[in-house]
Amino acid sequence: MPEQRWARIITVAFIMYTIAFIDRTNISLALPSMSRDLHMDPQQAGSAAGVFFWGYLVLQIPGGYLAERWSAKRFVSILLVVWGLCSAATGLVHTWHEFWVMRLLLGVAEGGVWPATLILLSHWFPRAERARANAYWMLCLPAAVVASSPLSGWILGRWNWRVLLITEGAFPLVWLMIWWFAIDDTPRQASWISAEERTYLETTLAREAVELPPIRRASYLATLFDPRVLLTVVVYLFLNSGNYGYLFWLPSVLKTAGRASGRPLSDAVIGILNAVPYAITALGMVLISRHSDKRHERRGHVAVGLAFGGLCMLASVLSTRWSPELSFLFICFIGAGSYGALGPFWTIPTETLPREVAGSAMGLVNAIGNLGGYFGPLVVGYLDKRTGNFLVGFGVLGVSFLAGSALSMLLAKSHRAPPSS
């Protein structure tokens, strides 16, 4: 029964990457107290938060290659252990430089998980299902914030940021055994699906692989660095600059706004408010991905999603002075567009590139594109230090979304998917 395939593969991968995203982003709530204890100014805090993504570069292309040629299941199992240890160790730092180093190492440890999981999903879901499969898995991104923000805020209020990072760093070690026994790399290896479904998946995926453009001998690197792939990198760089810029700094913005209004907000309340935009984000991700699969169209859905996110960001900035409540309302809808674009976006490489190179290409896109997670927070922190507020920085993030939207219309056009059986 197809429902079992969706429930098993998507759910286990969803929780696995939810844990990864929690360990990557939980410092957003901790930054105000960490900055005080480690004597960091806003620019240093932004750099330390974002340096994760320089480490993230290391295993992107190797991760996609190993997942395709060796095993996504085994590769991710190794990374679960390593990133859990690095995340917990971040709670033991005593200087800004130690914090910076541990964030870099955590990025290295998490680096191969994203391309490996995309390869895993491409082995289980044909093209007619893939935008939905990608988006349902990527719901882990807003779900991680929704689930962890109230919990993290409560831990911060009751204990401190060290307890927060060490406790949540143990999560991947707990999930490792479930991942190992529940996941299979391909339908051929799975004993829990019917012979009929296994045959359908293998036949459909094999036919779709033949329909993709073939890779010629000695053309691997040429395909990997094709201008269309490099354009995909640039679009993802703009997308991530916006998403991570406001993800890492939104709790600090809320704390600053509370103080300015004369009604300081507790860590627990900030945790709850920080979760609200990401609950709405999840709805946008589902709607955009479902419509993308229904229309068998990708790049237009990416463009519309990013444009919506960018306009909401700019509207939030412009309305801050005279209505903080309206400004927060606009903030709540940003991710519905910017994260909603992710499902169709990540379907494009698997529908336009030869299978032999798709994994490495997605690793390259994720590696360079995720540097937006460094530049976005850094730019916001730098402009906050220079101007004394977050408005200019968040305005730059809105422009980043709009630039990604414009460029996404130049992305490769996906091969039309056959009707789902």
Residue, then its C-alpha position, 0 to 999 in steps of 0.5 A: m500500500p502506497e500509504q505505508r511508503w509515505a508514512r515510513i520513509i517521510t516520517v522517519a526522515f522528517i524527524m531525523y532532519t527536524i532534530a538536525f534543524i533544531d541543533r542548527t538553529n536553537i542558538s537563535l533563542a540563546l544568542p542574547s544570553m550567549s552574547r552576554d556570557l561570551h562577550m559577543d557584539p552583534q556582528q560577532a554573534g552573527s558571524a558565529a551563528g553563520v559560520f556553521f555554513w562554511g563547515y557545511l560546505v565540506l560534505q555536500i558534494p561527497g555526501g550526494y555522491l556517497a548516497e547515490r553510489w554507496s548508501a544514504k542510510r549508512f552515511v546518515s547514520i554516521l552523521l547522526v552520531v557526529w553531529g550530536l556530539c558536536s552539538a552537545a559540545t557547543g554547550l561547553v564553550h567558554t569563549w567566543h572563539e570556542f563557540w565559533v569553532m564548534r559551530l564550524l565543526l557542527g556544520v561539517a558534521e551536518g553537511g552531508v545529511w541534506p543531499a543524502t536525504l534528497i537522494l533517498l527520496s528520489h529512490w522512493f518517489p517518482r517524479a509525479e510525487r516528488a515535489r510533495a515528497n520533498a515538501y512533506w519532508m522539508l516540513c521538518l524545517p518549520a516544524a523544528v522551530v514550532a516544536s523546539s521554540p517553546l521547549s527551548g524558551w522554557i529550558l532557557g528560562r528554567w536553566n540556561w543556554r548550556v543545558l539547552l544545547i547539551t540536552e538537545g544535542a542528545f536527540p540525534l543519538v536517541w533517533l539513530m536506532i530508529w533510523w537504522f532499522a526503519i530506513d532502506d536505501t531502495p525499494r529492492q531492499a525493503s521487505w515491508i512493501s508488496a511485490e506489486e509496489r516494488t515492481y511499480l517503483e523500480t519500473t517507473l524510476a528506471r523509465e524516468a532515469v532513461e528519459l533524463p539526458p544521458i551523461r557522456r564520458a568525461s562530461y561529469l564536471a562539465t555537467l556539474f558546473d553547467p550554467r543552469v546548475l550555477l544559476t540554481v546555486v545563486v537562487y538558493l543563495f538568495l533564498n537562504s540569505g533571507n530565511y536564515g537571516y530572519l530565523f537567527w535574528l527574529p528572537s532578538v528582534l522580539k526581545t528588543a521590541g519588548r524592551a522598547s515598548g516597556r513590556p519586556l518579554s520572557d524567554a518562554v513568551i519569545g519562544i512561543l511567538n517565534a514558533v507562530p510564523y513557522a506554523i503558517t510556513a508549514l501550510g504554505m509548503v503543503l499548498i505550493s508543493r501540491h499545486s506544483d505536482k498538480r501542474h507539473e511545474r516547478r520554477g514558476h512556483v519557486a518564483v511566486g513563493l520567493a516574491f511573496g516572502g520578499l513582499c511580506m518582509l518589506a511590508s513588515v519593515l515598512s509597517t514597524r514604525w506605526s504598527p508593531e502588531l501589523s509588522f509581526l503579522f507580515i513576518c508570520f507569512i514570510g515563510a509560507g512563500s520562501y519555505g514553500a518554494l523549497g519543494p518545487f526547487w529541490t525537484i528541479p535537479t532530479e528532473t533535469l540532470p542525469r541521475e549519475v550527477a544529480g546527487s553531486a549537483m544537489g550537494l553543490v547547490n546546497a553547499i554554496g547556496n547555504l552560505g546564505g545562512y552565513f551572509g544573511p545573519l552576518v549582514v543583519g548583525y553588521l547593520d544592527k551594529r551600524t544603525g542601532n536597529f534591525l530595520v535596514g538588515f531585514g529590508v536587505l533580506g526582503v530584497s534578497f528574496l525578490a532577487g531570487s524570485a526574478l532569477s528563478m524564472l531562468l532555471a531549467k525547465s523540468h521534464r513533464a512528469p507522467p500521470s501518477s499511477 
